Amino acid sequence: MHTEYFVDKRSVVRQIWGKSDTILFIFAGASAEFALNKAVDWLYFTGRLPADPLGRLFSTVSYAREIVFSEKLPALRTIDTIAQIHANVESKRGVAIPDRAYRDVLFMLIDYSIRSFELLERKLEGSEKDEIFQVFNRVGIRMGLKGLPDTFEEWERMRQEHLEENMLYSHFTKDLFSQYNKHLGPMRYRILLEAQALVVPQKVRQLLGFKKASLLKPLVPLYKAGKTLKVDWLLKALLLPSKYKKEIRALDF
């Protein structure tokens, strides 16, 4: 009997989300952009994100990976669970999360999946970029989101519009970065900032005051060589506190 998966086993999406280093860069970029989003107050409503930003990272990763690596029906149930969690938050606050905020998150996952893989692995073909777009667009459709793009080209245009219209440096931005600093410690926080500068779009870099070039850029070729020599684990250990070793190891399929 043929088993149907939400994401095809040969898909580049599985390659991207099956490696801890790619995932860490996806969330380095997303953590920077999240802090600038005009709807970031929703992440503060429950208080969970500022209280434990790293824990929330691994929680979000686990949901994404359940979708990417599960059979179709369990993956759809996971998406429905995510939608229900957000509906409960909306109910408690008494107001709906804007559709643009949902789209922003989906757009980030598409963009940083592409950016992180191209940084650490290779340039993607147009068909592969379209594949990434289609997977996350299907997640959005299942969640009932309105105003989603139909094609990768339309997504590129909307992504740029969202970057221009939906971001702002606010007191939430400042507080969230101070929480990153608090939970990571000064050295790892510095590494996080440099990792963010490697993958974020120009608009994000501009709003956060990042330099044009990341100090980590010259180290990327060394990191790639380290993966071949199987010493990349040491580099990952530098990025996150030791209490997350188990979670980091679990990211690799």
C-alpha positions in Angstrom: 0.0 0.0 0.0 1.3 3.4 -1.0 2.0 5.8 1.9 1.2 9.4 1.1 3.3 12.1 2.8 2.6 15.8 3.2 6.1 16.4 1.7 7.5 14.1 -0.9 10.5 12.0 0.4 12.7 13.3 -2.4 11.8 16.9 -1.8 14.5 19.5 -1.1 12.3 20.7 1.8 13.2 17.5 3.6 16.9 18.2 3.0 16.6 21.7 4.4 14.5 20.7 7.5 16.5 17.5 8.2 19.7 19.3 9.1 20.3 21.2 12.4 22.7 23.8 10.9 20.2 24.9 8.3 17.4 25.0 10.8 19.5 27.1 13.2 20.1 29.7 10.5 16.4 29.7 9.6 15.6 30.6 13.1 18.5 33.0 13.5 16.9 35.0 10.6 13.4 34.5 11.8 14.2 35.6 15.3 15.6 38.9 14.0 12.6 39.5 11.7 10.0 38.4 14.4 11.3 41.2 16.6 10.6 43.8 14.0 7.1 42.7 13.0 4.4 45.1 13.7 2.3 42.2 15.1 5.1 41.1 17.5 2.8 42.2 20.4 0.9 38.9 19.8 4.1 37.0 20.7 4.1 38.9 24.0 0.5 38.3 24.8 1.0 34.8 26.4 4.4 35.9 27.8 6.0 32.6 26.7 8.3 34.0 24.0 10.2 36.6 26.1 10.2 34.1 29.1 11.9 31.4 27.1 12.9 32.3 23.5 15.1 29.2 23.0 12.4 26.9 24.3 9.9 28.5 21.9 12.4 28.0 19.0 12.6 24.3 19.6 8.8 24.1 20.1 8.2 25.8 16.7 10.8 23.6 15.1 9.1 20.4 16.3 5.8 21.6 14.8 7.4 22.4 11.5 9.2 19.1 11.3 6.1 17.1 12.2 4.5 18.7 9.1 7.5 18.1 6.8 8.3 14.5 7.8 4.9 13.1 8.6 2.4 11.2 6.5 -0.3 13.4 5.0 -3.1 12.9 7.6 -1.0 13.4 10.7 0.6 16.4 9.1 -2.8 17.9 8.4 -3.8 17.2 12.1 -0.6 19.1 13.2 -1.6 22.1 11.1 -5.1 22.0 12.5 -3.6 21.9 16.0 -1.5 25.0 15.2 -4.6 26.8 13.9 -6.5 25.9 17.1 -3.7 27.1 19.4 -3.8 30.5 17.6 -7.6 30.6 17.7 -7.5 30.0 21.5 -5.1 32.9 21.9 -7.4 35.1 19.8 -10.3 34.1 21.9 -8.4 35.0 25.2 -7.4 38.4 23.8 -10.8 39.1 22.2 -9.4 40.2 18.8 -8.2 38.3 15.7 -4.6 38.0 14.7 -4.2 39.9 11.4 -4.0 37.8 8.3 -0.8 39.7 7.3 0.8 38.4 10.5 0.1 34.8 9.6 1.4 35.5 6.0 4.5 37.1 7.4 5.4 33.9 9.3 4.8 31.7 6.3 6.8 34.1 4.1 9.7 34.0 6.6 9.8 30.2 6.6 9.9 30.1 2.8 12.5 32.9 2.5 14.9 31.7 5.3 14.6 28.1 4.1 16.0 29.3 0.8 18.6 31.7 2.2 19.9 29.2 4.8 20.2 26.3 2.4 22.0 28.5 -0.2 24.3 29.8 2.5 25.4 26.4 3.8 24.9 24.1 0.9 24.4 25.3 -2.7 22.3 27.5 -5.0 18.7 26.2 -5.5 17.1 25.6 -8.8 14.0 27.6 -9.7 11.9 24.4 -9.5 13.3 23.8 -6.0 12.4 27.3 -4.8 8.9 26.7 -6.2 8.7 23.4 -4.3 9.5 25.2 -1.0 6.9 27.8 -1.7 4.3 25.2 -2.6 4.8 23.2 0.7 4.4 26.2 3.0 1.6 27.7 0.9 -0.3 24.4 1.4 0.2 24.9 5.1 -1.3 28.4 4.9 -4.3 27.1 2.8 -5.0 24.4 5.3 -5.0 27.0 8.1 -7.6 29.0 6.1 -5.4 32.0 5.5 -6.6 34.7 3.1 -4.7 36.6 0.4 -2.0 33.9 -0.2 0.0 34.2 -3.4 -0.6 31.6 -6.2 2.9 31.4 -7.6 6.5 31.8 -6.4 6.9 34.9 -8.5 3.8 36.5 -6.8 5.3 35.4 -3.5 8.5 37.3 -4.2 6.6 40.5 -4.9 4.4 40.1 -1.8 7.4 39.2 0.3 9.1 42.5 -0.6 5.9 44.4 0.1 5.6 42.8 3.5 9.2 43.7 4.3 8.5 47.3 3.4 5.1 47.7 5.1 5.0 45.3 8.1 8.2 46.0 10.0 9.2 48.6 12.6 11.9 48.9 15.3 9.8 49.2 18.5 10.2 48.7 22.3 9.2 45.1 21.7 12.2 44.7 19.3 14.5 46.1 21.9 13.1 43.9 24.7 13.2 40.7 22.6 16.8 41.2 21.7 17.6 41.9 25.4 15.9 38.5 26.2 18.1 36.8 23.5 21.1 38.3 25.2 19.9 37.2 28.7 19.2 33.6 27.7 22.3 33.1 25.4 24.9 35.0 27.3 27.2 37.7 25.7 29.4 35.5 23.6 26.6 33.4 22.0 24.4 36.5 21.6 27.2 38.1 19.6 27.4 35.0 17.4 23.6 35.1 17.0 23.8 38.7 15.7 26.5 37.8 13.2 24.5 34.7 12.1 21.4 36.9 11.6 23.4 39.4 9.6 24.4 36.5 7.2 20.9 35.6 6.3 18.4 38.5 6.8 17.2 40.7 3.8 18.5 44.2 3.4 15.4 45.8 5.0 15.9 43.8 8.2 19.6 44.5 8.3 18.9 48.2 7.9 16.3 48.4 10.7 18.5 46.5 13.1 21.6 48.5 12.2 23.7 45.5 11.1 26.9 46.1 9.3 27.0 45.3 5.6 29.1 42.2 6.1 28.9 39.6 8.9 32.1 38.7 10.7 31.1 35.1 10.2 31.1 35.3 6.4 34.8 34.2 6.1 34.1 31.3 8.4 31.3 29.8 6.2 33.8 27.9 3.9 35.5 26.5 7.1 32.2 25.5 8.5 31.3 23.6 5.3 34.7 21.8 5.5 34.0 21.1 9.2 30.8 19.3 8.2 32.8 17.0 5.9 35.2 16.3 8.7 32.3 15.8 11.1 33.5 18.5 13.5 30.5 20.8 12.8 29.0 19.6 16.1 31.6 21.7 18.0 30.5 24.8 16.1 26.9 24.2 16.9 27.8 23.8 20.6 29.1 27.3 20.4 25.8 28.7 19.2 23.5 27.3 21.9 23.9 26.6 25.7 24.8 23.0 26.7 21.4 22.3 28.2 20.1 22.2 24.6 22.5 19.6 23.3 19.9 16.9 23.2 17.5 19.2 21.2 20.2 20.1 18.8 21.2 16.5 18.1 17.5 15.7 17.6 17.3 18.2 14.7 19.4 16.0 12.4 17.5 13.3 10.5 
